[in-house]
Amino acid sequence: MYYLRSYELTQCSTTENVSNFNLSSTQLSTPLISIESVANEIKQCCSLIVPTFEALQRAARLISTAAIMAADYRMNAMHRQYPNLAVSQLYKWTFQSSDSEYQEHESQYHELENAIARLEKDLERAQHEYVSSDRKSNGEEPILERTVSKRAQKETMLSIASDLADAQEALTLLHKNGGSANNVHQRNAVRLLNLCRTNGGVYVKVGQHLANLDLLLPEEYIQTLSSLFDDAPASTYSDVCEVVKEELGLPPEDLFNDFSTEPFASASLAQVHTAKCKTTGKKLAIKVQHKGLRDTSKGDLLAMATVVRVADKLFDEFNFGWICEELTPQLPKELDFINEGKNAEVAAAHLSKTGLDCVVPRVLWKFTNHRVLTMEFEEGFRATDVDRMEKAGIKRGDVAKLISSVFNSQIFQNGFVHCDPHEANVLLREHPRKSGKPQIVLVDHGLYKKLDADFREAYARLWKGILVADIEGIKTACKSLGVTKMYPLLAAMLTSRPFDEVIERSQTRSFDASQISGSDKSGGDKAVIRGYAQRYIKEIISMLDIVPRQMLLIFKMNDCLRHVDHALGSPANTLVVAGKYASQHVLECDQRTNGACRFTDMFRSWISYIHVMIRIKTYELWSRTMISVY
């Protein structure tokens, strides 16, 4: 365009007298593309070179780690099947430790590994027999004989599961004493942990999510990756100052008193520093996003999704692509701290109406922007810290019931749900005005989901059906959620319990299958649940493609809450808590639907609700009598 203007001037000078043609200096010095804008574009391009290079480095680490883990598992399988082959000896030399303590116990390792493999197969057969026996029955067998047969099958399954749990515990103990580097799961869990810590950001977020999948992943992964809740990589103080200045206009020392140079806590997306307000002197918590994370997160998610898709094709047993699908649309919301502050205020307003003992830290908007969130500091320790709980005189049963009540109230009363309640986000302290009673401090409000009315109603009817073991009610609710034939699987996924327990309860009218079978919360019980989860993993993944998208975040929330509940020893029946809130919401829906209809419909709804509440109160009285230890 600059040359075009010069050409026009030349043409003009040939047709008119140049002396009569006057142009100002401003007109002559104004090209359409200024040198300054070109310089800014070059600067922008240069600023992307380093982040792009770093993203490629993270992707390369991801690919190499995935390849090493895959090779380790493949060769381990060959080694166990063909221990005398040359490739097996190469595997031992390449992957396994040669320390003398391991060599001394090598025969014990192999004996336990073989026993675990055998027991896993036995448990799979027992579970298959137990679940399929109802389908094989033609209805001609007497009810008493069928009940006795079913009970015998379950006792067999539980006995095998208990033996499996004992063998797994013995192997874990042997690895701790004789070199855990020779445990294939432990080796690869450490590799994955190192990848998450080195790459940081989104990788830590995924690692934390995996640490909650204790029914799908081996225990070594759960134990190893759980350290990411405590020890996520931290940004340097200079990076923190830079982010604060970019977002709030001034460095931390000009905005706050006693701003800590070391973070109070560090998480996957941000870290928290403490400070004091210059005007009030109150202690504050300042959440500062890791520098550059907003720019690199999309590329990291793309790299992870690509590797996961390849792994899905190479390994039939690998089905974790849904984690990336779940994180991708939600991550931009979590990276906007203004959005998080608004979520916190909505949550606080709702919880204040419920009367539940739960506190949400107050946001200070004057010192908050997209990458910096300032809140009043609230004291608390993790809700899974049983030792501190006991020292404070707080009962675990009260804690489990309160946590379940907080999140079920969000689902069924408000429809605005905190979807990331892992152990670092649910803090606990003794209630300041109620001696020996717990108070929850709920933090990290970046990931919320607003549930639509139709979904909430169907979900409430499903939970009510599960609570009272109403098989037809469960079928109808699941159909409303798009699930027909796989309704038992959806119910099992929500409760982390096999659906046959619902069938048992439908016959005994109990809220707890352990009242019938004598099942406890032991390692054997957990082995049974893990066996079902691993057996139906492909069906579970298919289920995730069928249900409404908002259900994915509900599943994530359930994973986190179940992990916390297991850490507490599962002292309360959270099924009853969820069922109570669900029943209340079903009554509200019926009132809206039947408000202008016949009186008999409304009367029937009220009778159903009162009946459920009476059963719940009776169960709670029974529980307090039988489980006074909590």
C-alpha positions in Angstrom: 0.0 0.0 0.0 2.9 2.4 0.7 4.2 1.8 -2.9 0.7 2.3 -4.2 0.5 5.7 -2.6 3.9 6.7 -4.2 2.7 5.5 -7.6 -0.5 7.7 -7.2 1.7 10.7 -6.4 3.8 10.1 -9.5 0.8 9.9 -11.7 -0.6 13.0 -10.2 2.6 15.0 -10.8 2.5 14.1 -14.5 -1.0 15.5 -15.0 -0.8 18.6 -12.8 1.7 21.1 -11.9 3.8 19.8 -9.0 4.0 23.3 -7.5 0.2 23.4 -7.3 0.0 20.0 -5.7 0.5 20.5 -1.9 0.5 17.5 0.6 1.1 17.9 4.3 4.0 16.1 5.9 1.5 14.1 8.0 -0.1 12.7 4.9 3.2 11.6 3.5 4.4 9.9 6.7 1.3 7.7 7.4 1.7 4.2 5.8 -1.2 1.8 6.5 1.1 -0.6 8.4 3.3 1.3 10.9 6.7 0.2 11.9 5.6 0.1 15.5 2.8 -2.4 14.8 5.2 -4.6 12.9 7.6 -4.5 15.8 4.8 -5.5 18.2 3.9 -8.4 16.1 7.5 -9.6 15.9 7.8 -9.2 19.7 4.6 -11.3 20.2 5.9 -14.0 17.9 9.2 -14.1 19.8 7.4 -14.3 23.1 5.6 -17.5 21.9 8.9 -19.3 21.0 9.9 -20.2 24.6 6.4 -21.4 25.7 6.1 -23.4 22.5 9.4 -25.0 23.0 8.6 -25.8 26.7 5.2 -27.3 25.6 7.1 -29.5 23.1 9.5 -30.6 25.9 6.5 -31.5 28.2 4.9 -33.5 25.3 8.2 -35.3 24.7 8.5 -36.2 28.4 4.9 -37.5 28.3 5.5 -39.7 25.2 8.8 -41.1 26.6 7.2 -41.9 30.0 4.2 -43.5 28.4 6.5 -45.6 26.2 8.6 -46.8 29.1 5.6 -47.6 31.2 4.0 -49.6 28.3 7.3 -51.5 27.7 7.6 -52.3 31.4 4.1 -53.7 31.7 4.4 -55.7 28.4 7.8 -57.3 29.5 6.5 -57.9 33.0 3.6 -59.9 31.6 6.1 -61.9 29.4 8.4 -62.4 32.4 5.6 -63.8 34.5 4.5 -66.1 31.8 7.9 -67.2 30.4 10.4 -66.7 33.3 13.2 -68.7 31.6 13.3 -66.9 28.2 16.2 -64.6 27.3 13.8 -61.6 27.0 12.7 -62.3 30.6 16.3 -62.1 31.8 16.8 -58.9 29.8 13.7 -57.5 31.6 15.1 -58.4 35.0 18.4 -56.7 34.1 16.7 -53.6 32.6 13.8 -52.9 34.9 14.3 -54.7 38.2 16.7 -53.9 41.0 19.6 -56.1 41.7 19.9 -55.3 45.4 20.7 -58.2 47.6 17.6 -57.8 49.8 15.4 -58.3 46.7 17.4 -61.3 45.6 17.0 -62.9 49.0 13.2 -62.5 48.9 12.7 -63.1 45.1 10.9 -66.4 45.6 8.5 -64.8 48.0 7.8 -62.0 45.5 7.0 -64.5 42.8 4.9 -66.7 45.1 2.8 -63.8 46.2 2.4 -62.4 42.7 1.3 -65.8 41.4 -1.1 -66.1 44.4 -2.6 -62.7 43.7 -3.0 -63.5 40.0 -4.8 -66.8 40.8 -7.0 -65.1 43.4 -8.0 -62.3 41.0 -9.2 -65.0 38.5 -11.0 -66.9 41.3 -12.7 -63.7 42.4 -13.7 -62.8 38.8 -15.3 -66.3 38.5 -17.0 -66.0 41.8 -18.4 -62.6 41.0 -19.6 -63.8 37.6 -21.3 -66.8 39.2 -22.9 -64.6 41.9 -24.2 -62.0 39.5 -25.4 -64.4 36.7 -27.1 -66.9 39.0 -30.3 -64.7 39.0 -30.4 -64.7 35.2 -29.9 -68.5 35.1 -32.8 -69.1 37.5 -36.0 -70.2 35.8 -38.2 -69.2 38.8 -39.0 -72.9 39.6 -36.5 -73.2 42.4 -38.0 -72.7 45.8 -37.4 -69.2 47.3 -35.7 -70.6 50.4 -33.3 -72.8 48.5 -32.5 -69.9 46.1 -31.8 -67.6 49.0 -29.5 -70.1 50.7 -27.7 -70.7 47.4 -27.3 -67.0 46.8 -26.0 -66.5 50.4 -23.4 -69.3 49.9 -22.2 -67.8 46.7 -21.7 -64.4 48.3 -19.8 -65.9 51.3 -17.5 -67.7 48.8 -16.9 -64.5 46.9 -16.2 -62.6 50.2 -13.8 -65.3 51.4 -11.8 -65.1 48.1 -11.8 -61.3 48.3 -10.5 -61.4 51.8 -7.7 -63.8 50.8 -6.8 -61.5 47.9 -6.7 -58.4 50.2 -4.4 -60.3 52.6 -2.1 -61.3 49.7 -2.0 -57.8 48.3 -1.2 -56.4 51.8 1.6 -58.9 52.3 3.1 -58.1 48.9 3.0 -54.4 49.6 4.7 -54.9 53.0 7.4 -57.1 51.3 8.0 -54.4 48.7 8.4 -51.8 51.5 10.9 -53.9 53.3 12.8 -55.3 50.3 12.9 -52.7 47.6 9.7 -51.3 46.1 11.5 -50.6 42.8 10.8 -54.3 41.9 7.1 -53.8 42.0 5.9 -53.0 38.4 3.0 -50.9 39.6 5.2 -49.0 42.1 7.9 -48.3 39.4 5.4 -46.9 37.0 3.5 -44.9 39.6 6.8 -43.2 40.5 7.4 -42.5 36.8 4.0 -41.0 36.5 4.5 -38.9 39.7 7.8 -37.6 38.4 6.2 -36.7 35.1 3.4 -34.8 36.8 5.8 -32.9 39.1 8.3 -32.1 36.3 5.6 -30.9 33.8 3.4 -29.3 36.5 0.2 -27.5 35.8 -2.4 -29.6 34.0 -0.4 -32.7 34.6 -0.6 -32.3 38.3 -4.4 -31.8 38.0 -4.7 -35.1 36.1 -2.4 -36.9 38.6 -4.6 -35.7 41.5 -7.7 -37.0 39.7 -6.1 -40.4 39.2 -5.3 -40.5 42.9 -9.0 -40.5 43.6 -9.7 -43.6 41.4 -8.9 -46.1 44.1 -11.4 -48.6 42.7 -9.9 -48.6 39.2 -6.1 -48.2 39.8 -3.7 -50.3 41.8 -3.0 -49.2 45.4 0.5 -48.2 44.5 -0.8 -45.5 42.1 -3.2 -44.2 44.7 -0.5 -44.0 47.5 2.1 -42.5 45.2 0.0 -39.9 43.4 -1.7 -38.8 46.6 1.5 -36.9 47.4 0.5 -34.4 44.7 -2.2 -33.1 47.1 0.5 -32.1 49.5 3.6 -31.5 47.4 2.6 -29.9 44.1 5.4 -28.0 42.3 5.6 -24.3 43.5 6.4 -21.2 41.5 9.3 -19.0 42.4 8.7 -15.9 44.5 9.8 -13.7 41.6 7.2 -15.3 39.3 4.6 -14.8 42.0 5.4 -11.1 42.3 5.3 -10.7 38.5 1.8 -12.2 38.3 0.5 -10.1 41.2 1.9 -6.9 39.7 0.4 -7.8 36.3 -3.0 -8.5 37.8 -3.3 -5.9 40.6 -0.9 -3.2 39.3 1.5 -3.2 42.3 3.9 -5.7 43.8 2.7 -7.7 46.9 4.7 -5.7 49.4 2.8 -2.5 48.4 -0.6 -4.2 48.6 -0.3 -6.3 51.8 1.7 -6.5 55.0 3.8 -9.6 55.8 3.3 -11.2 52.4 5.0 -14.7 52.8 7.8 -15.4 50.4 7.1 -19.2 50.7 3.7 -20.6 49.8 1.4 -21.8 52.5 0.1 -24.4 50.1 0.8 -25.3 46.4 -1.7 -26.9 44.0 -1.8 -27.9 40.4 -3.0 -24.5 39.1 -1.9 -22.0 41.7 -0.3 -21.6 45.1 -1.5 -19.8 48.3 0.5 -17.2 50.2 -0.5 -15.6 53.5 -0.4 -11.9 54.2 -2.2 -9.3 56.4 -4.6 -6.6 55.3 -3.0 -3.2 55.6 -6.2 -1.6 56.9 -7.8 -4.3 59.2 -4.8 -6.4 60.1 -6.7 -9.6 59.3 -4.9 -12.6 58.1 -5.4 -13.2 54.3 -4.9 -16.1 51.9 -3.7 -14.9 48.4 -4.1 -17.5 45.7 -1.7 -16.8 42.8 -1.9 -18.7 39.5 1.3 -20.3 38.3 3.0 -18.0 35.7 2.3 -19.0 32.1 -0.2 -21.7 32.9 -3.1 -19.9 31.2 -1.1 -19.9 27.9 0.3 -23.4 28.0 -2.7 -25.4 29.3 -4.4 -25.9 26.0 -1.3 -27.4 24.3 -0.8 -29.7 27.3 -4.3 -31.0 27.2 -4.0 -31.6 23.4 -0.7 -33.6 24.0 -2.3 -35.7 26.8 -5.4 -36.4 24.7 -3.3 -37.6 21.8 -1.1 -39.9 23.9 -4.2 -41.3 25.7 -6.0 -42.0 22.4 -2.9 -43.9 21.2 -2.8 -45.9 24.5 -6.5 -46.7 24.2 -5.8 -48.3 20.8 -2.7 -50.2 21.9 -4.0 -51.5 25.3 -7.5 -53.0 25.7 -7.3 -52.5 29.5 -6.4 -48.8 29.2 -9.6 -46.7 29.1 -8.9 -43.2 30.6 -9.6 -40.9 27.7 -12.7 -39.6 29.5 -10.5 -37.8 32.0 -9.1 -35.5 29.3 -12.6 -35.1 27.8 -13.8 -34.0 31.2 -11.0 -31.6 31.9 -10.8 -29.8 28.5 -14.0 -27.7 28.7 -13.7 -27.0 32.4 -10.1 -25.9 32.7 -10.5 -22.4 31.3 -13.2 -21.7 34.0 -10.8 -22.9 36.7 -8.1 -20.6 35.4 -10.3 -17.5 35.8 -10.2 -16.6 39.5 -12.9 -14.0 39.1 -15.2 -16.9 38.2 -14.0 -18.8 41.2 -14.7 -15.8 43.5 -18.3 -15.6 42.2 -18.7 -19.4 42.7 -17.5 -19.0 46.3 -20.1 -16.3 47.0 -23.0 -18.3 45.6 -21.9 -21.4 47.6 -21.6 -19.4 50.8 -25.1 -17.9 50.3 -26.6 -21.3 49.8 -24.8 -23.0 52.7 -25.8 -20.2 55.1 -29.4 -21.0 54.4 -29.0 -24.7 55.1 -27.8 -24.4 58.7 -25.0 -26.8 58.0 -21.7 -26.2 59.8 -19.7 -25.2 56.7 -17.7 -22.1 56.1 -16.6 -20.5 52.8 -13.7 -18.0 53.0 -14.9 -14.4 52.2 -13.5 -12.9 48.9 -11.8 -9.5 48.9 -12.7 -8.2 45.5 -10.4 -5.1 45.8 -7.4 -7.5 45.6 -8.8 -10.0 43.1 -8.4 -10.4 39.4 -8.3 -13.2 36.7 -5.1 -14.7 38.1 -5.1 -13.5 41.8 -7.7 -14.3 44.3 -7.6 -12.8 47.8 -9.7 -14.3 50.7 -9.9 -14.1 54.4 -7.8 -16.9 55.9 -9.7 -19.7 57.6 -7.9 -22.2 59.9 -8.4 -25.9 59.3 -6.8 -29.3 58.7 -7.6 -31.9 56.2 -10.8 -33.8 56.8 -8.9 -37.1 56.3 -6.4 -36.4 59.1 -7.8 -38.9 61.6 -5.1 -38.3 64.2 -5.9 -34.5 64.5 -9.6 -35.4 64.5 -9.2 -37.7 67.5 -7.1 -35.1 69.4 -9.8 -32.5 68.8 -12.4 -35.0 70.1 -14.3 -35.0 66.8 -16.1 -38.2 65.8 -15.4 -39.6 62.3 -19.1 -40.5 61.9 -20.1 -36.8 62.4 -17.5 -35.7 59.9 -18.5 -38.2 57.2 -22.2 -37.3 57.7 -21.5 -33.5 57.5 -19.4 -33.8 54.4 -22.0 -35.9 52.7 -24.8 -33.4 53.8 -22.9 -30.4 52.4 -22.5 -31.8 48.9 -25.9 -33.4 48.7 -27.5 -30.2 49.7 -25.7 -28.5 46.8 -26.9 -31.1 44.4 -30.5 -31.4 45.4 -31.4 -28.1 47.1 -29.4 -25.6 45.0 -28.2 -27.4 41.8 -24.9 -25.5 42.0 -22.2 -28.1 42.8 -18.6 -28.0 43.9 -17.1 -30.8 41.7 -13.6 -31.0 43.1 -14.0 -31.9 46.8 -10.7 -33.8 47.1 -9.0 -34.1 50.5 -7.0 -30.8 50.2 -10.2 -28.8 49.5 -12.3 -30.1 52.4 -10.8 -28.7 55.6 -11.9 -29.4 59.1 -11.8 -27.8 62.5 -13.6 -28.1 65.8 -16.7 -25.9 65.8 -16.0 -22.7 67.7 -19.3 -22.8 69.6 -20.2 -26.6 69.6 -17.6 -28.6 71.6 -16.6 -31.8 70.0 -18.6 -31.1 66.8 -17.0 -30.6 63.4 -17.0 -27.5 61.2 -16.1 -27.7 57.5 -14.0 -25.1 55.7 -14.7 -25.5 51.9 -12.0 -24.1 49.6 -11.1 -24.0 45.9 -14.3 -23.1 44.2 -13.0 -23.0 40.6 -14.8 -26.1 39.4 -18.6 -25.9 39.7 -21.5 -27.2 37.7 -25.0 -25.8 37.4 -27.4 -28.8 37.1 -30.5 -28.2 35.0 -33.9 -28.9 36.6 -34.8 -32.0 34.5 -31.4 -33.6 35.3 -31.7 -32.9 39.0 -35.2 -34.4 39.2 -34.2 -37.6 37.4 -31.0 -37.8 39.5 -33.1 -37.4 42.7 -35.6 -40.1 41.7 -32.6 -42.4 41.0 -31.1 -41.9 44.4 -34.4 -42.3 46.1 -34.9 -45.5 44.2 -31.5 -46.7 45.3 -32.1 -45.9 48.9 -35.4 -47.7 49.2 -34.3 -50.5 46.7 -37.1 -49.7 44.3 -36.0 -51.6 41.2 -38.7 -50.2 38.9 -38.1 -46.7 40.2 -34.4 -47.1 39.4 -35.2 -48.3 35.9 -37.5 -45.3 35.2 -35.0 -42.8 36.6 -32.2 -44.2 34.5 -34.3 -44.2 31.4 -34.8 -40.4 32.0 -31.0 -40.1 32.0 -30.7 -42.0 28.7 -29.7 -45.3 30.2 -31.9 -48.4 29.6 -30.3 -51.8 29.7 -27.3 -50.7 31.7 -29.3 -49.3 34.7 -27.7 -51.7 37.2 -24.3 -50.5 36.1 -25.2 -46.8 36.6 -26.6 -47.4 40.1 -23.4 -49.4 40.9 -21.2 -46.6 39.6 -22.9 -44.0 41.7 -22.8 -46.0 45.0 -19.6 -47.9 44.4 -21.5 -51.0 45.4 -22.6 -54.0 43.3 -26.2 -53.8 42.2 -27.0 -57.2 43.7 -26.9 -55.5 47.1 -29.9 -53.4 45.9 -31.7 -56.6 45.0 -30.9 -58.0 48.4 -32.2 -54.9 50.2 -35.3 -54.9 48.1 -36.1 -58.3 49.6 -35.2 -57.4 53.2 -36.2 -53.7 53.3 -32.9 -52.7 54.7 -30.7 -49.7 54.0 -27.5 -51.6 54.6 -26.5 -54.9 53.0 -24.1 -55.5 55.9 -27.1 -55.9 58.2 -28.0 -59.0 56.1 -24.7 -60.6 55.1 -22.5 -59.5 57.9 -20.2 -57.8 55.4 -17.8 -55.3 56.9 -15.7 -52.4 55.6 -12.6 -54.6 55.4 -10.0 -55.0 52.7 -11.9 -57.9 51.4 -15.0 -55.8 50.9 -12.9 -53.2 49.0 -11.4 -56.0 46.9 -14.9 -57.0 45.9 -15.8 -53.5 44.8 -12.5 -53.1 42.9 -13.1 -56.5 41.2 -16.5 -55.3 39.9 -15.1 -52.0 38.8 -12.2 -53.6 36.8 -14.5 -56.3 35.4 -16.9 -53.8 34.0 -14.4 -51.1 33.0 -15.4 -51.2 29.3 -19.1 -50.9 30.2 -18.3 -48.0 32.5 -16.5 -46.2 29.7 -19.5 -46.8 27.4 -21.8 -45.5 30.1 -19.8 -42.2 30.2 -20.7 -41.7 26.5 -24.4 -42.2 27.1 -25.2 -40.2 30.2 -25.7 -36.4 30.1 -22.4 -34.4 30.2 -23.2 -32.9 33.5 -23.1 -36.4 35.0 -19.3 -36.6 34.3 -18.6 -33.9 36.9 -21.0 -35.6 39.3 -19.0 -38.8 38.9 -15.8 -36.9 39.6 -17.3 -35.4 42.7 -18.4 -38.9 43.8 -14.9 -40.2 43.3 -13.5 -37.5 45.5 -16.1 -38.0 48.3 -15.7 -41.7 48.2 -12.0 -41.4 48.6 -12.4 -39.1 51.6 -15.0 -41.5 53.1 -12.7 -44.5 52.7 -9.9 -42.5 54.4 -12.2 -41.9 57.3 -13.0 -45.6 57.5 -16.5 -45.3 56.0 -18.1 -44.6 59.5 -21.5 -43.4 58.1 -23.9 -44.7 55.5 -23.6 -41.9 53.0 -26.3 -43.6 50.9 -28.8 -42.7 53.6 -27.7 -39.0 53.6 -27.9 -38.8 49.8 -31.3 -40.6 49.8 -32.7 -38.2 52.4 -31.9 -35.1 50.3 -33.0 -36.8 47.1 -36.4 -37.7 48.7 -36.9 -34.1 49.8 -36.3 -32.9 46.2 -38.6 -35.6 44.8 -41.4 -34.3 47.0 -40.8 -30.7 45.9 -40.9 -31.8 42.2 -44.1 -33.7 42.9 -45.7 -30.6 44.5 -44.9 -28.5 41.5 -46.2 -31.2 39.1 -49.3 -32.1 41.1 -50.1 -28.7 42.4 -53.0 -28.2 40.1 -53.8 -31.9 39.9 -55.8 -34.3 42.0 -55.5 -34.2 45.8 -54.9 -38.0 45.8 -51.6 -37.5 43.8 -50.3 -35.0 46.3 -51.4 -37.2 49.2 -49.6 -40.2 47.7 -46.4 -38.1 47.4 -46.5 -37.0 51.0 -47.2 -40.6 52.3 -44.2 -41.8 50.3 -41.9 -39.1 51.6 -43.1 -39.6 55.3 -42.5 -43.3 54.9 -39.0 -42.8 53.7 -38.2 -40.3 56.5 -39.5 -42.7 59.2 -37.3 -45.5 57.8 -34.3 -43.2 57.8 -34.9 -42.1 61.4 -35.3 -45.7 62.5 -32.1 -46.6 60.7 -30.2 -43.7 62.3 -31.3 -44.8 65.8 -30.2 -48.3 65.0 -26.9 -47.1 63.8 -26.2 -45.0 66.9 -26.9 -48.0 69.0 -24.8 -50.5 67.1 -21.9 -48.3 66.1 -21.3 -46.2 69.2 -17.5 -46.5 68.6 -17.8 -43.6 66.1 
